[in-house]
């Protein structure tokens, strides 16, 4: 703490503050580039993989719904035919 007071008295508060802010900005930049950026890259790859899986599941659901609709339509047609054959 004594060294900071000495630096302020020798160079002035704005200069010491500018140096402190420069160090802070460098520390944040270094943390972002070394820690966060690689993790974001990994997260991006995982996100793309999950989105592909969701698309595949959506396609499977669409195909399944089409099959169910076809079976229900076929069943309805068979019931109508059975009713018509009983009327005759």
Secondary structure by P-SEA (a helix, b strand, c coil): caaaaaaaaaccaaaaaaaaaaaaaaaaaaaaacccaaaaaaaaaaaaaaaaaaaaaaaaaaaaaaaaaaaaaaaaaaaaaaaaaaac
